[in-house]
């Protein structure tokens, strides 16, 4: 068995939006390529544990649970990685910062952070292909598939725990840039609508505003640039709910450009005419305390040329 193909221990940390579901259902969605029968066998044998303890398939996950999955051989097509060589090579070029604790990269839009939900290959799988000798590579947080920008990966368990603690204590600052419909008022600096996940009859899951049963949510906004029919805003999510920035923009009448779930057809049509082919939401920067440097560090991710081109065209309207 080669170094790159050797199975590794996997860790998954549950966030608030994933809590409440059964562990077997979570694993079926997350462990791409692992048969259902194998997942139940691993649970029975104690090779999948929650917070270092054995668990049963019906266990309901809680916020901040840590799932440990023992090394397992996953049956995948032999060409899975080879067909993604261009993606892997491109990801190498997107690394913004790297030391012995963390990797911060500028995640491309359209790439999921991990395989699952019908996707066999994501950022973390690509990074493991790029760093086959790394003992551990784990996502510190997530970005939506269509969102680009700063994504942090931990190289050590202690580094992962350290940053997770900062996230829980709201000591990590993540700023996003979004191009939204209409003229965003400079007075609208804070959105606090509660958010709730909702399953449609089609099976699609969306997030809706619900100030009674929804989870408390807060996003702070600042206008960066006004254009004809559009505004570039900076968004700072105080909480980290699923699709939070996107839904908070939509509920105020300013959906993000080319948002496939929460967008406006008329606005998206104009944006597509300007050459926009993706969601205009970008994780522009992240700032956190680096334990080894004993100081806060800030990493910035530049907009991809295609997004800058759209902004340039907007200035000429």
MIKOLNU-70689 format. One record per atom (N, C-alpha, C, O): z, y, x; residue in three letters. Coordinates in pm, whole numbers, plus 50000, padded with zeros to 5 digits. Example, Ala and Ser with C-alpha at 12.3 -4.5 7.8 and 13.67 -1.06 7.14 Angstrom:
! residues 2
507804943151319ALA;507804955051230ALA;507804967051320ALA;508464966851424ALA;507084977551285SER;507144989451367SER;507875000351290SER;508045011451341SER;
! end
This chain:
! residues 317
500004988050085UNK;500005000050000UNK;500005012450088UNK;500815013550180UNK;499125021650061UNK;499035033750142UNK;500165043250106UNK;500775042250000UNK;500425052750200UNK;501475062750177UNK;501205070750052UNK;502125073949976UNK;499905074150028UNK;499565082749916UNK;499645075649782UNK;499795082049678UNK;499525061949785UNK;499525054649659UNK;500905049049624UNK;501085043449515UNK;501865050349715UNK;503195044949691UNK;503875052149576UNK;503995064449578UNK;504325044749473UNK;504995051249360UNK;506265058349404UNK;506915054149500UNK;506615069049334UNK;507795076949368UNK;508725077949248UNK;508315076449133UNK;509995080549278UNK;510955083749172UNK;510525096849107UNK;510135106249176UNK;510605097348976UNK;510235109548904UNK;511465115048831UNK;512285107448779UNK;511565128248828UNK;512635134848754UNK;512035144548654UNK;511075151648685UNK;512595144848535UNK;512155154348432UNK;513395161248375UNK;514335154648332UNK;513385174448376UNK;514495182148320UNK;514085187448183UNK;513065194148170UNK;514885184648083UNK;514575188347945UNK;514975202747918UNK;516095206947948UNK;514035210347862UNK;514375224047822UNK;514655224347672UNK;514475214447601UNK;515085235847624UNK;515505237047485UNK;514445233247385UNK;514755228047278UNK;513175235947417UNK;512095233047323UNK;511775218247315UNK;511135213747220UNK;512205210447416UNK;511955196047415UNK;513145188247358UNK;513015176547324UNK;514275194847349UNK;515485188247300UNK;515325184147154UNK;514575190347078UNK;516045173647117UNK;516045169146978UNK;515135157446950UNK;515275150846847UNK;514195154547041UNK;513285143247018UNK;513835130747086UNK;514615131547181UNK;513415119247036UNK;513835106547095UNK;513235105147234UNK;512125109747261UNK;513995098647323UNK;513525097247460UNK;512275088547468UNK;511405090947552UNK;512165078347381UNK;510975069847388UNK;509715077747351UNK;508665076047414UNK;509825086347250UNK;508675094647213UNK;508315104447323UNK;507135106847350UNK;509335110247388UNK;509085119647498UNK;508365112547613UNK;507415117847670UNK;508835100547647UNK;508245093247760UNK;506825088647730UNK;505975088347820UNK;506565084947605UNK;505205080847569UNK;504215092147589UNK;503065089747626UNK;504655104447565UNK;503775116047583UNK;503685120147729UNK;502665125347773UNK;504755117947804UNK;504835123247940UNK;504315113648046UNK;503655117848140UNK;504615100748031UNK;504205090948132UNK;502805085748103UNK;502635075148042UNK;501835093348146UNK;500435089848121UNK;500075076548186UNK;500325074548305UNK;499485067548107UNK;499015054848161UNK;500035043648157UNK;499715032248188UNK;501275046748119UNK;502315036448113UNK;502335030447972UNK;502555037747875UNK;502115017347959UNK;502105011147826UNK;503455012647756UNK;504505013447820UNK;503405012947624UNK;504615014347544UNK;505605003247574UNK;506805005647585UNK;505094990947587UNK;505964979547613UNK;506704981147746UNK;507864977147759UNK;506024986947845UNK;506654988947976UNK;507764999347968UNK;508814997748032UNK;507545009947891UNK;508575020247877UNK;509845014347817UNK;510945017247864UNK;509695006047714UNK;510874999847652UNK;511544989947748UNK;512774988747750UNK;510744983047828UNK;511314973747926UNK;512104981248034UNK;513184976948074UNK;511544992548079UNK;512235000748180UNK;513545006348125UNK;514535007148198UNK;513545010147998UNK;514775015047936UNK;515825003947928UNK;516995006147957UNK;515394991847889UNK;516324980647878UNK;516934977048013UNK;518124973948022UNK;516124977648119UNK;516564973748253UNK;517324984948324UNK;517834982848434UNK;517414996648263UNK;518145007648325UNK;517365014848433UNK;517945022248512UNK;516045012548438UNK;515225019248539UNK;514815033248495UNK;514255040948573UNK;515085036348370UNK;514975050148321UNK;516375054248276UNK;516965047748190UNK;516895064848336UNK;518255069148306UNK;518305083948270UNK;517455091848312UNK;519295087548191UNK;519525101548155UNK;520875105648211UNK;521905099648179UNK;520865115948294UNK;522105120748358UNK;522835109348429UNK;524055108148422UNK;522035100948498UNK;522525089748580UNK;523085078148499UNK;523665068848556UNK;522925078348366UNK;523455067748282UNK;522335060448209UNK;521285066248179UNK;522575047648181UNK;521625040048100UNK;521505046347962UNK;522425052847913UNK;520355044347900UNK;520155050247768UNK;519315040947682UNK;518665031747733UNK;519315043347552UNK;518545035247458UNK;517345043147407UNK;517345055447413UNK;516325036147357UNK;515095042947312UNK;515335053547205UNK;514605063347198UNK;516355051547122UNK;516595060947011UNK;517425073147054UNK;517675082046972UNK;517835073647180UNK;518635085047227UNK;517865098047207UNK;516695099047243UNK;518545108147150UNK;517915121147129UNK;518265130447244UNK;519435132547277UNK;517235136047304UNK;517395144247423UNK;518115157347394UNK;517955163247287UNK;518895161747490UNK;519605174447483UNK;519075184047588UNK;518505179847688UNK;519275196847564UNK;518875207047661UNK;519545204247796UNK;520745201747803UNK;518755204847903UNK;519195203048041UNK;519475188548079UNK;519975185948188UNK;519165179047991UNK;519215164948032UNK;518265162848149UNK;517185168748154UNK;518665154348243UNK;517795150848356UNK;517445136148344UNK;518315127448351UNK;516155133448328UNK;515665119748316UNK;515185115048453UNK;514395121848519UNK;515665103448496UNK;515205097448621UNK;514405085048589UNK;514885075948521UNK;513175084648639UNK;512305073148619UNK;512085066448754UNK;511565072648847UNK;512485053748765UNK;512335046348890UNK;510855045048926UNK;509995046248838UNK;510545042649054UNK;509135041049095UNK;508465029849016UNK;508965018649010UNK;507325033048956UNK;506575023048880UNK;505095024548912UNK;504595035448940UNK;504415013448907UNK;502975013548928UNK;502295016548796UNK;502455009048699UNK;501545027548791UNK;500845031448669UNK;499385027148680UNK;498725030048779UNK;498905020348579UNK;497515016048578UNK;496615027748544UNK;496655033048433UNK;495795031848640UNK;494855042848619UNK;493485038748672UNK;493385029548754UNK;492475045348627UNK;491145042848679UNK;491115046748826UNK;491685056948865UNK;490445038748908UNK;490445041149052UNK;489795054249089UNK;490045059549197UNK;488955059549001UNK;488265071949037UNK;488965084348982UNK;488415095248986UNK;490195082648929UNK;490885094148868UNK;491005105648965UNK;490665117048932UNK;491505102749086UNK;491695113349184UNK;490375117449247UNK;490125129349269UNK;489525107649277UNK;488275110949345UNK;487395120149260UNK;486675128549313UNK;487455118449129UNK;486635127049043UNK;487225140949030UNK;486585150048977UNK;488445142749079UNK;489105155649071UNK;489225162249208UNK;490025171449225UNK;488445157849306UNK;488565163249441UNK;488345178249446UNK;489025185349520UNK;487395183149368UNK;487135197549368UNK;488335205249314UNK;488675216049364UNK;488965199549212UNK;490145206049154UNK;491275206449257UNK;491935216649273UNK;491485195449326UNK;492535194549427UNK;492275204349541UNK;493185211349585UNK;491035204749587UNK;490675213849697UNK;490875228349655UNK;491325236549735UNK;490535231449531UNK;490705245149483UNK;492185248749473UNK;492565260149500UNK;493015239149435UNK;494445241749422UNK;495065245149557UNK;495975253449565UNK;494585238849662UNK;495075241849798UNK;494875256649829UNK;495715262949893UNK;493765262149783UNK;493455276249809UNK;494315285649725UNK;494425297549754UNK;494935280149620UNK;495715288549529UNK;497195289449568UNK;497985295649496UNK;497585283449679UNK;498985284049722UNK;499305298049771UNK;498665303249863UNK;500305304149710UNK;500705317849743UNK;501865318249842UNK;501975327549922UNK;502715308049837UNK;503915307649922UNK;504305293049940UNK;504225285149847UNK;504715289650062UNK;505205276050086UNK;506165275950204UNK;505885281650309UNK;507305269350184UNK;508215266550295UNK;508785252550271UNK;508195244750197UNK;509915249350333UNK;510425235650319UNK;511185233250189UNK;511635222150163UNK;511325243850105UNK;512005242249977UNK;511085243449857UNK;511215236049760UNK;510135252849863UNK;509325256049746UNK;507845257749780UNK;507475261249892UNK;507035255249679UNK;505625259149679UNK;505435268049556UNK;505855264349446UNK;504815279449574UNK;504445287949461UNK;502935289349464UNK;502365293549564UNK;502305285749354UNK;500845286549352UNK;500355294449232UNK;501075296349134UNK;499135298849242UNK;498465306249135UNK;497705296149050UNK;496545293149076UNK;498385290848948UNK;497785280248866UNK;496545285148795UNK;496565295648731UNK;495455277648805UNK;494235281548732UNK;494395279548582UNK;495105270548537UNK;493745287948504UNK;493705286148360UNK;492925273448328UNK;491945270248395UNK;493355266348224UNK;492655254248183UNK;493195241548245UNK;492755230648211UNK;494155242948336UNK;494735231248402UNK;496175229448356UNK;496995238548371UNK;496485217748301UNK;497845214948256UNK;498765213348377UNK;498315209648485UNK;500045216148357UNK;500965214948470UNK;501225200348505UNK;501535197248621UNK;501085191148409UNK;501215176948439UNK;500365168948342UNK;500025173648233UNK;500015156748382UNK;499235148048297UNK;500045144148174UNK;501275144848175UNK;499355139948070UNK;500005136447943UNK;499265142847829UNK;498435151647851UNK;499565138647709UNK;498905144047589UNK;497385143347602UNK;496675152747569UNK;496905131947652UNK;495465130047665UNK;494895134747798UNK;493705133347823UNK;495745140347884UNK;495285145148014UNK;495815135848122UNK;497015133048126UNK;494945131148210UNK;495365121748313UNK;495735128648443UNK;496315122448532UNK;495405141348455UNK;495545148048584UNK;495985162348563UNK;495315169948493UNK;497085166148622UNK;497575179748611UNK;497935185448746UNK;497655179348849UNK;498555197248745UNK;498915203948870UNK;499815195348957UNK;499575194049077UNK;500845189448898UNK;501795182048981UNK;501145169649042UNK;501455166049156UNK;500245163148968UNK;499535151649024UNK;498625156049138UNK;498505149249240UNK;497975167649121UNK;497095172849225UNK;497895176449350UNK;497455173749462UNK;499065182549332UNK;499885186349447UNK;500405173949521UNK;500525174149643UNK;500705163449447UNK;501145151149514UNK;500005144849592UNK;500225138349695UNK;498775146749542UNK;497615141949617UNK;497405150249743UNK;496965145049846UNK;497715163149734UNK;497585172049850UNK;498695169849953UNK;498475171750072UNK;499865165849907UNK;501025163949995UNK;501545149649981UNK;502665147649934UNK;500745139650022UNK;501125125650001UNK;502405121450074UNK;503055111850034UNK;502765128550180UNK;503955124750257UNK;505215131850208UNK;506315129250258UNK;505065140750112UNK;506235147850059UNK;507135138049986UNK;506665130349902UNK;508425138350016UNK;509375129149952UNK;509575132649806UNK;509835123849723UNK;509465145449773UNK;509655149749635UNK;508855162349608UNK;508885171749687UNK;508155162449497UNK;507495174449446UNK;507715174449295UNK;507235165649225UNK;508445184349245UNK;508735185049102UNK;508555199149050UNK;508855208949120UNK;508055200248929UNK;507895213348865UNK;509255219548838UNK;510155212948786UNK;509395232248872UNK;510625239448842UNK;510595244648698UNK;511615244948630UNK;509415248748654UNK;509235253948518UNK;507805250748476UNK;507095243748548UNK;507385255848363UNK;506055252648312UNK;505265265148276UNK;505825275948258UNK;503965263348268UNK;503075273448213UNK;502165266448114UNK;501785254948135UNK;501795273248006UNK;500825267647913UNK;499535264447987UNK;499205270748088UNK;498815254647937UNK;497575250448001UNK;496595262048020UNK;495955263148124UNK;496495270847921UNK;495505281647927UNK;495995293848005UNK;495225303048030UNK;497275293948042UNK;497845305248116UNK;497695302948266UNK;497895291848315UNK;497335313448338UNK;497225312648484UNK;498425319448548UNK;499225325948480UNK;498535318048681UNK;499535325648753UNK;500635317648820UNK;500505305548841UNK;501725324548854UNK;502795319148938UNK;503465306748878UNK;503995307148767UNK;503415295948953UNK;504065283448914UNK;504825278349036UNK;504275277349145UNK;506115274949016UNK;506965270849127UNK;507185255749125UNK;507475249849021UNK;507035249649242UNK;507275235349261UNK;508345233749368UNK;508285240149473UNK;509335225249341UNK;510415222949437UNK;510115210849524UNK;509535200949479UNK;510515211949652UNK;510315201049747UNK;511575192849769UNK;511525181849826UNK;512705198149725UNK;513975191149743UNK;514775191749613UNK;514675201349536UNK;515575181349590UNK;516395180849470UNK;517355192749465UNK;517555198549358UNK;517955196249578UNK;518895207549581UNK;518195220649546UNK;518775229149479UNK;516965222249592UNK;516195234449563UNK;515865235149414UNK;515875245949355UNK;515555223649354UNK;515255223149212UNK;516485227049130UNK;516395235049037UNK;517635221249166UNK;518875224349094UNK;519235239149107UNK;519675245449011UNK;519045244449227UNK;519395258449253UNK;518595267849163UNK;519135277249106UNK;517295265149152UNK;516445273949072UNK;516645271748922UNK;516535281148843UNK;516945259348883UNK;517255256648743UNK;518515264348700UNK;518585269448588UNK;519495265048789UNK;520715272448759UNK;520405287348741UNK;520945293848651UNK;519525292548826UNK;519135306548813UNK;518405308948681UNK;518605319248616UNK;517555299548641UNK;516845300848515UNK;517825300848397UNK;517685308948305UNK;518805291948401UNK;519795291348293UNK;520605304348285UNK;520965308848176UNK;520865310248400UNK;521665322548405UNK;520815335148394UNK;521305346348413UNK;519515333248363UNK;518575344548348UNK;518525353448472UNK;518485365748463UNK;518525346948589UNK;518465354248716UNK;517065353848777UNK;516835359248885UNK;516135347448707UNK;514745346848753UNK;513935356748671UNK;514015356848549UNK;513165365048738UNK;512325374848669UNK;510865370248676UNK;510295368748784UNK;510285368148558UNK;508875364448550UNK;508145374948467UNK;508475377348351UNK;507155381148527UNK;506365391248458UNK;504945386048433UNK;504315380148522UNK;504455388348313UNK;503115384048273UNK;502255396248240UNK;502775406648198UNK;500955394948260UNK;500015405048216UNK;499175399048103UNK;498675387848115UNK;499045406547994UNK;498275401647879UNK;497385412847826UNK;497805424347816UNK;496165409347792UNK;495255418847727UNK;495325415947578UNK;495005404947533UNK;495735425947500UNK;495955423847357UNK;495055432747273UNK;494505442747320UNK;494935428947148UNK;494115436547053UNK;494805449747014UNK;496015450146994UNK;494005460247003UNK;494485472946949UNK;495255481447048UNK;495305478647168UNK;495845491946994UNK;496595501547075UNK;498085498647063UNK;498715501646962UNK;498645492847166UNK;500075489447168UNK;500875502247189UNK;500635509547285UNK;501815504847103UNK;502625516947112UNK;503565516347233UNK;504195506047258UNK;503655527247305UNK;504575527847419UNK;506035526847374UNK;506925524247454UNK;506265529147244UNK;507625528147189UNK;508035513747160UNK;509215510747145UNK;507035504747153UNK;507335490747126UNK;507635483747259UNK;506735478847326UNK;508895483447295UNK;509295478047425UNK;510065464847415UNK;510355458547517UNK;510385460747292UNK;511215448847277UNK;510885441747146UNK;510855447947040UNK;510625428747154UNK;510355420547036UNK;511385409247033UNK;511585402347133UNK;512045407646919UNK;513165398046912UNK;513045388046796UNK;514045382046757UNK;511845386346742UNK;511685376946631UNK;512055362646673UNK;511725358246783UNK;512755355546583UNK;513085341646608UNK;511845332946600UNK;510915336046525UNK;511815322146676UNK;510635313546683UNK;510985299046650UNK;512035293946688UNK;510075292746577UNK;510295278946535UNK;508995271046546UNK;507925276046512UNK;509095258746595UNK;507925250046603UNK;507595244846464UNK;508475242046383UNK;506285243746437UNK;505835239346305UNK;504645230146321UNK;503675233546390UNK;504695218546257UNK;503585208946264UNK;502675210946143UNK;503115210246029UNK;501385213346170UNK;500405214946064UNK;499965201346011UNK;500225191046074UNK;499315201245895UNK;498835188645836UNK;497845181745928UNK;497725169445926UNK;497135189546007UNK;496145183946100UNK;496815176846217UNK;496165169746293UNK;498135178746231UNK;498855172846342UNK;499065182546457UNK;499825179846550UNK;498385194046449UNK;498525204046554UNK;499895210746544UNK;500375213746434UNK;500495213046659UNK;501805219846661UNK;501615234446699UNK;500975237646799UNK;502165243246618UNK;502125257546646UNK;503545263046638UNK;504465256346590UNK;503705275246685UNK;504995282046678UNK;504875293446579UNK;503905301146582UNK;505845294746491UNK;505815305246390UNK;507075313846400UNK;508085309746457UNK;506995325846344UNK;508155334746338UNK;509055330246224UNK;508605328546110UNK;510325328346254UNK;511315324446153UNK;512655330146196UNK;513335324646283UNK;513035341246135UNK;514265347946176UNK;515515341746115UNK;516635346246143UNK;515335331446033UNK;516485324645973UNK;516785311546046UNK;517905309146091UNK;515745303146058UNK;515945289946119UNK;515385289046262UNK;515605279046330UNK;514685299346305UNK;514095299046439UNK;515105301746549UNK;516215306446523UNK;514695298646671UNK;515565301146787UNK;515475315746829UNK;514415321946824UNK;516625321146869UNK;516655334946915UNK;515705336547034UNK;515715328447127UNK;514905347147031UNK;513905349347135UNK;513795364247163UNK;513985372547074UNK;513495367447288UNK;513335381547324UNK;512275383047432UNK;512305376147534UNK;511335392147408UNK;510335395847507UNK;510315410947520UNK;510325418147420UNK;510295415847643UNK;510225430247667UNK;508825433747716UNK;508225426547795UNK;508335445047668UNK;506955448947697UNK;506855462947757UNK;507695471647733UNK;505805464747836UNK;505485477947890UNK;503975479447892UNK;503255470447937UNK;503485490747843UNK;502035493347844UNK;501595496647987UNK;502165505448052UNK;500585489448034UNK;500035491948167UNK;498775500548162UNK;498565509248246UNK;497915497748060UNK;496655505248050UNK;496115504147908UNK;496085493347850UNK;495695515447854UNK;495065515647722UNK;493545515947739UNK;493005523147822UNK;492865507847657UNK;491405507547655UNK;490945510047512UNK;491765511047420UNK;489645510847493UNK;489115512247358UNK;489275498847285UNK;488595489047318UNK;490165498647188UNK;490365486547108UNK;491215475847173UNK;491345464847118UNK;491795478847288UNK;492605468747357UNK;493645475547446UNK;493515487247482UNK;494685467947481UNK;495745472947569UNK;496155462047668UNK;496315450447630UNK;496315465947793UNK;496865456847893UNK;498375459447898UNK;498815470447929UNK;499165448947868UNK;500615450447867UNK;501255441147970UNK;500685430948008UNK;502445445048013UNK;503265436348096UNK;504355430648006UNK;505015437947933UNK;504535417648012UNK;505525410947928UNK;506575404148015UNK;506255397448113UNK;507835406047977UNK;508955399748046UNK;509725391347945UNK;510485396847865UNK;509555378047948UNK;510275369447852UNK;511725367547895UNK;512005361047996UNK;512655373247819UNK;514075371747848UNK;514505357447819UNK;515285351547894UNK;513985351847709UNK;514175337747679UNK;512865330547711UNK;511845336947739UNK;512895317347708UNK;511705309847749UNK;511225300047644UNK;511105288147673UNK;510965304747524UNK;510495295947417UNK;509005292547434UNK;508255299847498UNK;508615281447375UNK;507215277447376UNK;506345288147310UNK;506645292647200UNK;505275292147378UNK;504295301947327UNK;504935315347291UNK;504395322847210UNK;506075318347351UNK;506845330147310UNK;506055343147320UNK;505985350647222UNK;505465345847435UNK;504735358547452UNK;503575359247355UNK;503315369747296UNK;502875348247338UNK;501685347847253UNK;502045350747107UNK;501355358547040UNK;503105344547058UNK;503485346346917UNK;504115360046895UNK;503895366246791UNK;504885364846990UNK;505465378146977UNK;504385388946976UNK;504525398946905UNK;503335386947053UNK;502215396447047UNK;501525395846910UNK;501245406046849UNK;501265383646865UNK;500565381846738UNK;501345387746621UNK;500765394146533UNK;502665385546618UNK;503445389946503UNK;503545405146494UNK;503895410446388UNK;503235412146600UNK;503225426746599UNK;501825432346577UNK;501595444346588UNK;500885423346546UNK;499525427646518UNK;498665429646641UNK;497615436046634UNK;499115424046755UNK;498375425646880UNK;498165412146948UNK;498705409747056UNK;497385403146885UNK;497175390046947UNK;496495391247083UNK;495725400547108UNK;496785381647169UNK;496205381547303UNK;494735377447296UNK;494355368947215UNK;493925383547380UNK;492485380747383UNK;492205366047408UNK;492755359847499UNK;491325360547324UNK;490835346747335UNK;491965336347332UNK;491935326447405UNK;492945338847247UNK;494005329047226UNK;493525319047121UNK;493335322747006UNK;493325306347160UNK;492765296447067UNK;493685293146950UNK;493215288346847UNK;494985295546963UNK;495935292446856UNK;496325304546773UNK;496475303546651UNK;496495315946838UNK;497065327546769UNK;496185339946775UNK;496645351046746UNK;494935338246812UNK;494045349646832UNK;493405355046705UNK;493595349546596UNK;492635365846721UNK;491895372146611UNK;490405370646639UNK;489935374646746UNK;489655364946544UNK;488245361846567UNK;487415374146602UNK;486575373646692UNK;487655385246532UNK;486845397146558UNK;487065402446699UNK;486115405746770UNK;488315403146740UNK;488655407946874UNK;488135398346980UNK;487605402547083UNK;488315385346955UNK;487845375447051UNK;486335376047069UNK;485825374047179UNK;485625378946960UNK;484175380246969UNK;483755391447062UNK;482835389947142UNK;484445402847052UNK;484165414147140UNK;484475410547285UNK;483705413647376UNK;485605403847305UNK;486005400047441UNK;485025390047503UNK;484725390847622UNK;484545380847422UNK;483575371047473UNK;482275377747511UNK;481605373747606UNK;481895388147436UNK;480695395747470UNK;480845402747605UNK;479865405647673UNK;482095405547641UNK;482375411847771UNK;482515401447883UNK;482735404947999UNK;482375388747846UNK;482415378247947UNK;483715370547958UNK;483865362248048UNK;484675373147868UNK;485955366047874UNK;485805352047816UNK;485355350347702UNK;486185342047893UNK;486015328247851UNK;487335320547844UNK;487335308347830UNK;488455327747853UNK;489755321147855UNK;490825330447799UNK;490585342347779UNK;491995324847772UNK;493145332747730UNK;493485342947837UNK;493625339547954UNK;493625355547796UNK;493965366047893UNK;495495367447899UNK;496065377247851UNK;496125357347958UNK;497565357547982UNK;497795352048122UNK;497385340948154UNK;498445360148206UNK;498565356948347UNK;499985359448396UNK;500525370348379UNK;500595349248457UNK;501925350648515UNK;501785358048648UNK;501545351948752UNK;501935371248642UNK;501585379848755UNK;502575379148871UNK;502185380948986UNK;503855376748841UNK;504835376348950UNK;506065368548909UNK;506365366848790UNK;506785363749010UNK;508065357148987UNK;509005361249099UNK;508605362149215UNK;510255363849063UNK;511255368149161UNK;512525359949142UNK;513025358749030UNK;513045354349251UNK;514255346449243UNK;514995346649377UNK;514455351049479UNK;516235341749376UNK;517045341149498UNK;516685328549574UNK;516735317549520UNK;516325330349702UNK;515965319049788UNK;517205315049868UNK;517695322949949UNK;517745302949846UNK;519015299149910UNK;518975298750062UNK;519975301750127UNK;517835295150119UNK;517755294450265UNK;517585308350328UNK;518175311250432UNK;516795316750263UNK;516595330350313UNK;517795339350281UNK;517955350050340UNK;518625334750187UNK;519795342350141UNK;519385356350094UNK;520055366250124UNK;518305356750022UNK;517785369449969UNK;516845366349853UNK;516325355249842UNK;516635376249768UNK;515665374749660UNK;514255376249717UNK;514015384749803UNK;513345368149668UNK;511945369349709UNK;511085371449585UNK;511415366749476UNK;509995378549602UNK;509065381149493UNK;507675376849536UNK;507185380849642UNK;507055368549455UNK;505695363949482UNK;504785368949371UNK;505125367949253UNK;503655374349409UNK;502705379749313UNK;501405371749316UNK;500945367649423UNK;500835369649199UNK;499565362349187UNK;498485372049138UNK;498625377649030UNK;497435373949215UNK;496375383149171UNK;495595377649053UNK;495485365549035UNK;495055386648972UNK;494165382548864UNK;492905376348922UNK;492425380649027UNK;492375366348855UNK;491115360648901UNK;489995370848876UNK;490105379148786UNK;488915370248954UNK;487815380048942UNK;487265381548801UNK;486915392548760UNK;487195370548726UNK;486635371148590UNK;487465380248500UNK;486905387348417UNK;488795380148517UNK;489645388848436UNK;489505403448480UNK;489465412448396UNK;489435405548609UNK;489235419248659UNK;487895424948612UNK;487785436848583UNK;486895416348604UNK;485575420748557UNK;485635425548412UNK;484985435448376UNK;486415418648330UNK;486555422648190UNK;487235436248181UNK;486825444848103UNK;488265438348261UNK;488965451248261UNK;488045462448308UNK;488085473548254UNK;487225459548407UNK;486265469648456UNK;485275473448347UNK;484955485248330UNK;484795463548272UNK;483855466348164UNK;484525474348052UNK;483885482947991UNK;485805471648027UNK;486515479047923UNK;486655493747958UNK;486615502347869UNK;486805496848085UNK;486945510848126UNK;485655518748103UNK;485675531048097UNK;484545511548091UNK;483245518248075UNK;482835519747928UNK;481805525847899UNK;483635514347838UNK;483305515447695UNK;483585529447643UNK;483365532247525UNK;
! end
